[in-house]
């Protein structure tokens, strides 16, 4: 697996595409994200194609397999997933499952000789994340966490501004990510499946993005949680978490995430100079927008950044790493660092004290 081989494209417009060196991806977990975002994203991935699907709902995935040119013998259930070891057209398994299943299928995929691209958070706990990393080392397979933000060009602009003090040294970062999810049957509200509440799903965007922008790890965290009394959605997990991350250079990030308020996906960096800058929206799949305050009373020109399909960027990067035997920019170790921070945040919320890292 992972050798450079020439395969015909299997996309719906395959007659218009020349043969290219392609990496085969099996997608495990055929929910809304896979159908609406991931499968269409492969149309923008010249070095990658979908070669297998994994789901217990075979009737659901048969039409998708036909649409994307996937043969019926490359459709798997969760129980017979291990047969994928014999499928030479699969190089990478893209895991799009509830958090609690990431560890199991990462280990099974690595044992089957496949590289892994895993949705965030990479696991349900620090311990599970560590076990995933060790399994991939044992079987000599690549493990990449699907952190869209770190591959997206708008965020790269902001990172350069922070790194180079373009508008002065950043002293405070404010970030918020929220969504009002009405369905109480969602797996995200089950601790056994999610590992936690809104922090694990939405708050992690704030944690990972700020770590990425700073290029550093926080040295302390502080947090508190709140859940609306009597709301059946939050009997097992937190509805809202408000938290801070403190860095060695004095920068403090003030963040919030919630499952109970209107969609908000933004962040701002406040400097010791004469400006603030950031993005709103910042974490959505499209429509990202850079914002800059007026400087000395005059509007500052916003750079013209070309938007790209964020999932295609992830897939293309993973394919390139497989083809050229490179380490992903967001390896398992990156996901583990987020879990260390999130564990400390939960400890802080429980103890009502600042936790040192």
N, C-alpha and C positions, 0 to 999 in steps of 0.2 A: 504494500500500500504506500501511497505518497510518491511513487515514481512518476516521472513526466511521460504521459502517454497521450496519444491523440484519440479523442472520442468525438463522435458527432453530437451536435447540440440536440437536446430533447425539448426545447421550448416550442411554443405554438408557432413561432415564426422561424422555425429551424431551416426552412428552405431558403431563407434569405441570409443565413449566417454561415460563414466559412468554418471549416473544422479548425478548432483551436485546442490547445492543451487545457484540459478541464479536470477539475477535482470533483469527484462525486460526493454529494451530501445526502445523507438520510436524515429526515426530519422526524423526530419522535415527539408527539403531542400535536394533534391537528385541531386546534381551537381557533378562535377568532383571529388571534395574532398571526398564526401560520397562514390562514386563508387570505386575510386582507393585506398583510404586509410581507411576510417572508417569501411565499411562493412567487408573487409578482416581482419581488426584488431580484430574483435570479435572471430576469430579462435584462438586467443591467450588469451582469457578471460574466464577462467573456471567458474567464478561467474557471468557472464553476457551473454545475448543473445539479438538479435534484435527480437522484437515482433510486431512492427508496423512501417509503413512508411507513410510519409505525403508529398503529392505533388499534384499539379493540373494536372500533366501529368500522368494519370492513366495507359496509354498504356506503358509508359516508365518504371513504377515501377512494373508492373505485372511480367515481366521476373525476376526482382530482388527478388520479393516476392517468386516466385517459387523456385529460387536458394537457398534462405535462409530459406525456410520453413515457410513463413509468410502467414497466411490464408487471403483470400480475404476480409473478414469482418474486418480486421485490417489494411486496406488501407484507408487513409483519404485524402480529399482535404483540402485546407486551409479554405474554408467556413464551412465545417462540422467538423473541427478539434475538437470542443468542445465535440463531441460524445466520445472522448477518455476517458472521465471521467468514462464511463461505462465499459472500458476495464481493467479487473483485471490483465491481463498479462503485463500491462505497469506500471512500477514504476517510470521511468525517461524519460523525453523528452530531447533529444540532439538537440539543435537548431543550424542549419548550414545554416543560411539565411543571406541576406544583413543586414548590421548593423542597419538600420532604422527599421527593423522588430523584433529585439531582444526584445525590451520592450513589444510589444504587445503579442508576443507568450510566453514570460516568465510569464506574468500576467495571460494569458489564461490557461497555463499549471498548474500554481500554484493553480488557482481557480478550476481546474479540479482534484486537489488532487495529482498532480505529482511533483516529484523533477525535477530540471533543471540542465543540463550541457550545457553551452552556449559557443560558439566559441568567440574568441577575435576579436576586442574589444567588451566588453560586451554590449555596447550601442553606441549611436551617440553623447551623451553628458553627462555631470555630472548629470544633472537633470534626465535624463532617467535612468541612472545607479542607482540613489537613489530611484527612483520609483520601480525599479525591486527588490531591496533589501527589501523595505517596503512591497511589495506584498508577497514576500516569507515569511517574518516574520508574516504577517497577516494570511496566510494559513498554517503556520508551515511547510514549505517545504525547503529543502536544495537547495542552489544555488551555483554552482561551475563554475568557468571560466576556459576554456580549455587552460591553459598556459602550453604547452608541455615542455618548457625549465625547469620548476621547478620540473619536475618528471624524467627528463632524467639523467642517471648516469654520463655522461661526465661532465655536468655542475655542478653536485654535487661535483665532484673532485675539479673543479675550485673554487667553493664557499668555500670549506674547506681551500684551499690555501690562499684565500683572508682573511678569518676570522682569521686564525692562523698565518698570516704574515710569511708563510713558506719560501718565497724568499725575505722577507723584506716588509715593509709597502707599500701597493699600493697607488701611488700618482696620477697617470693619467690612465684613461681607454679610449681606442679608440674603437669605434664600428661603423660598417657600414652595412646597409642592403639595397640592391637595386635589381631591376628587370625591364627589358625593356618590358613593355606590349604594344603590337602594336595595339590591337583591340580598336578603339575609342568608341565602343558601350558598353564596359564593365560598369557594374553598379558601379564599383569603381570610375569611373570618373564623377558620378552624385552626387552632394552634397546632394541632398535630400535623396538618398539611403545610401551614405557612411558616411555622417556627416563631411567629410573632405577629404583630399587627402592622399598622401603617408604616412604621419605621422600615420594616423589611421590604416593603413594596414601593413606597413613594419617597420616604425619607432618605433611603439609600442614594437617591439621585443627588440630594443635597450633600451628603457625606462624600460620595465619590467625586462629584464635580469640584467641590472645594479642595479636596486633596489634590486633584488633578491641576487646578488652577494655581495652587500654592507650590506644587512640586515638593511637598513636605507632609509630615505626619503630625497630627495634633499631639500635644503633650498633656492636655487635660480635657475632660468633657464634663458637662453638667446637663441634666435633663429632668423634665417632669412630664407626666402623662395625664390624660383626662378622657373619660368615656361618659357619654350621656346616660344617666341612670334610667334603667328600664328599657333601653334600646337593645333589642335582641341581637343585633348585629355584633355587639361588642361585649358579649358575655364571656368570651375567651381571650380576646385580643384588644389592644388599645385602639381607641378611635383617633386620638390626637396625641402627638408628641412635640413638645417645644424644647429646643436644646441649643447648646453652645459648644463650639470647638475652639480651644485655645492653642496657639502656636508659639514656638520658641521666640520668634521675632516680635511678639506682641500683638500680632493680628488675632482678632476674635471674630468668629463666624456665628451669627445668630440665625437659627433655622427653625422651621416649623413644617410639619406635615400632618394632614388630616384626611380621614375618610368621610367626614361629616359636613364639609362646606363646599362651596362652589369651586369649580376647577380654577386653580391658580398654579402657574408653572414659571417662576421667575427668579432672578437673582440680581443683586447690585453690589458693586465693589466701590466703597467709599475711600477716598484717598486723603492723605495729609496735604495734598496740593490744592488744586482748584476745581476738582471735578469728581463726579461719580460716573460709572459706566456699568453696563451689564446687559442682560437679555430678558425680553418678555414678548412672547413666550420663549422659554429656554429648554424645556424638556419634552416638548411634543414631537411627533414624528415629522412634521413639516411646518412651514410658516414661521420659522425662527426669525427673531428680530433683535438686532443689536441696538442698544440705547446709549446715548451719551448726553450728559447734562450740558447746558450752555456754559461756555468758558469766557469769563470776563464779559458776560452779558451778550455774547454772540453765539449763535448755534454752531456746533462743531460738526463738520461733514461726517456722516456715517459711511464707513467703507462699503463698497459694493461687493458682497460675497455671493458667490454662486452656490445655490443650494444643491445638494446631492442626496440621493436616496440613502438614508442612514443605514438601513439593513444591507444594502448592496455594498456599502463601505466595509461593514463587518465581514461579510462573506468573502469579498475580494481579498481582504487582508488575510483571512484564514487560509484561503486558497494559495495565496502567494507564499505564506509560511510553509505550507505543505510542499509546494513545488520546489522551493529553494531551501528547505530545511532551516528555517529561521524561527526564532522564538517570538511568539505573539507579543504585541505591545501591551496587551492586557492579559497576562498569564494568570494561572491559578493563584499565584502569590499576591496579585493585586486584589483579587476577590477576598482572599484571606485577611488582608489588611482592613478591608471594610468590615468584616465580621468581628475583628478585634475591637474596632471602634464601636460598632453597634452593641456588642456585649457590654462594653463599659457604659454606654448610654443607658441600657436597661438597668445596670447595677446602680447608676446614679439616680435614676427615677425611683427605684425601689428604696434606696437609702436616704434620698433627699440630700445627698452630699456630692460635692465635686469628686470626680475620680481621676487620679493621675494615671498617665500611660507611660 
